[in-house]
Amino acid sequence: MRMSEAALEEAVLDLAGMTGWLRAHFRPAMLPGGGWATHMSGDTGFPDLVLARPRRLAIVELKDSRGKPSPEQVRWLDVLETVAGDEVDVCLWRPADWLSGAVAAYLKGEGPAPGKGAWRAVGRRVGTKGRLPGTRTCFGLPVSDELAAVETRRGELVRRRVMG
């Protein structure tokens, strides 16, 4: 039996709520024209879940058994992991983590966080500087070519408004 990412999300959110965690997840909504969008401001790729309880924070990306994090998701997870302390767990959870009982043990406070650093095992990182393939930098951080193009265009528009 294959567990979907949506089923994993529902199971984790339910158990997290029952075990005293505060939960945040940004859900997409259908637009009047039939398309889907997740309304937010900022950089794309933010992890699926933020779970918090006293003295513990979990930032979790969920994927089904075959799913791979996008370059934007990897970027978020990498950066979040650099600021994570002993009370913060940055993880990638898959159905296998749920089915093994590792996620339930963690949420109940009975085990370590499964999937810490697991997004690095998907083979997306290359090169000697840890940059993702096809990325440039913006303010010293790696960004995708698409984001670099958006930031370049935004800079041009700002310069036009300011300079006249």
Disulfide bonds with the S-S distance in Angstrom:
none
